[in-house]
Amino acid sequence: MLETYGARRVIALSSTSRFTKDDSSDPDERAVALRLADSESCVQAWAESHGVEWIILRPTLIYGLGRDKNIAEITRFVRRFGFFPLLGKAKGLRQPLHAQDVAGACIAALGSSDAVNNAYNLSGGETIAYRDMVARVFSALGGPVRLLPVPLHVFRFAVALLRLLPQYRNWSSAMAERMNRDLVFDHSEATHDFGFKPKPFVLNAEDVSA
């Protein structure tokens, strides 16, 4: 299709999960990381063999508009149960990135000659601990913050039960293990090459409408 329409430049969205899940305890997550890496290589190889300019963008944790698989899932859990479980202190750092900033990056990169044939990590405009990120969901919903620290073996058991419900079938204990891991990426190259400037992590009513 791209050849038929004469595409001259392609923007492909990947994910920083390529790096953060490659050593996951969950084999399904390791498979995701491998597929991302392989897909990036395929995009690059196809583009170069057809004389097409390529740009790969790797966002961090995407949120926004109540339609994501990150903050929206936390929101649904909090609405349903009134609390959120954390593994230990859950101090791992995150850089939530709004979907609108991802879209803006695609448009900016499409028009930038400096971004051609490069891959970029895209991170949010604020670095925040996982537990504080979840606490802001409670605040956005207008309720008290109820965070429940639980040991890993309890978390694994709870996740096994939750996976019986369709809306939680993608959850895994590896998600909990990463709560205490810093998943931080530098986006200065994207800022330099196409003016990427993401906003801080601010949740509005639409973002927690899940």
N, C-alpha and C positions, 0 to 999 in steps of 0.2 A: 504494500500500500504506500509506504514512504517513497519507494522508487517511482511508483506510478504518478504520484503527485509532485515529484521533483523536489523532495525535501533537500535543503542545502545545509541546514543546521538542526541538530536534534538535542533537546534537553531531556535527560533521563533522571528520574528520581530513584535513588537507592536508599540506603539507611546506614547510620553509624552502628546499627546492630551487626553489620558485617564485622566489626571489631569487638563489640561488647559481648557477643554471644558465641564467638568462635571457641571459647573454652568453657561453655556452659555445662552444668551437670546434666542437663536435659538433652538427649540426643536429637530431639526434634528441633530445638533451638540451634544446635550446632549445624544441623542440616540447613536451617534458614540462612545462617551466616555463610555457609558454603555456596548456596544458591545465589545469594547476593553477589558474592565475589565472582562467581562464574558468569553471572548475567552482565556484570560490569565489563568483564573481558569480552563477552560476546558483542555487546553494544559497540565497544571501541573497535573490535576487529571488523564488524560489519561496516561501520561508518568509514573507517580508513580504506577499506577495499572498494568502497563506492564513491570516494571523494566527498564524503559528507562530514561537515564539522560536528563534533560531539562535545557535550558538556554533561558531566555527571554531578548531581547534587545529592549529598547525604545528610538529611536532617536528623537531628536528635529527637527527643520525645515530642511528638506533635500533639497539639491540643487545639480545641476551638470549635465553636458552633454546635457543641453537643453531639458531634458525629464521629469523634475520634475513638481510638481503642485504648486510650491512656486515661486522661482525666475523666472522660465520659464514663468509663467503666468504674472508676473510683466513685464517681458521683452516684451511679446507680446502686452500688453496694451500700454507700452511706444512707441513701434514701430508704433502702429496703431494711437494713439492719440497725441503723442508728449509731454505728461505730465503725472503726476500720482497724484491722489487725496489722501489727508491725513486727518484724523480726528484730529483736533487740532494740537498740537505740535508733536504728534506721537513719543514720547520719550520712549516708552516701549522697554525694552531690549530684544534682540534676540541672539541666538547662532547658526547661520547657520552651518549645517554639510554636508560636501560633500559626495555624494553617494559612492565615492571610499573609504572614511573612514568608512562608514557603512559596505561595503563589507569586508574591512580589519578587522573590529571588529568581524565579523562573523567567519572568518577564524581563527583569534587569539583565540577566545573563544572556538571554536571547538577543539583546541589542548591543552586547559588549564585545568588541573585537579582542579585548585582553583576556577574555574567558575561554577562548576557543581551544578545544582539545585538552581540557583539563578537568580534574575532579576536585570537588570542594566539600568540606564538612561544613554544615550549617547548624549552628547552635543558637539557643535563645539569648536574649539580652540580659538575663539575670541568672546567677548561679545560686542554687538554693538546696538545702538538705531535703532528702526525701520526706521526712516527717513534717517539715514545715510546708512542703508542697501540698501534702494531704491536708494539713491544718487549714490551708487557705480554701480548700474545697468546702470544708465545714463552714468557714466564715462566709463564703459566697452564698451558701445555702441558708445562712441566717440562723444557724443552730449552734449549740455548744460543741466544742472540740472533744471528741471521745476517741482517743487512740489507745489500743489495747496491745501492749507488748506480749508476745508469745514465743516460746522456744521453738526451735526448728522442727522437732518431731511432731509437735502439735500442729504446726503450720502445714506440714506435709499431709497429716491426717485430714485436716480441714479442707485442704485443696482437693484431695481425693474425693471428698464428699461433694464439694461444690462443682466439680467437673461432671457430676451426674446431671446438673442443670444445664440446658443448652447455652444460656448466656455466659456461663463460666467455663465452657469446655476448653478454652484456650489457656486457662490459667495453669501455672505449674509452680512447684516449690522453688525452681530456679529464679522465679521472679522475686521471691522473698529473699533469697540469698543475695541478690543484687541490691537490696535496699541499703546495705552497708558498704557498697562499693561506689567509688566516684566514677561517674560516666561523664567526663568533661572533655569538650573538644574546642579547639581554637578556630574561630571563623575569620581571622584577620585577613587571610588571602582573599576570601570572598568579598570582604569590605574593600580591599584594595583594588580588586579587578572589576567589580561591578556594583560597588556602593552598598553592599548588604548591611543593613542596620536594623536588627530585630528589636522589638519592644520588650520591656520587662514582663515578668509573669504576673499578669493582672487578669482576674476572672470576672466576666460580667454575667448577667442573667442568662444570656444566650449560650454562653460556654458551659453552663451547668444545667442546661435544659434537658439533659438525657433522661 
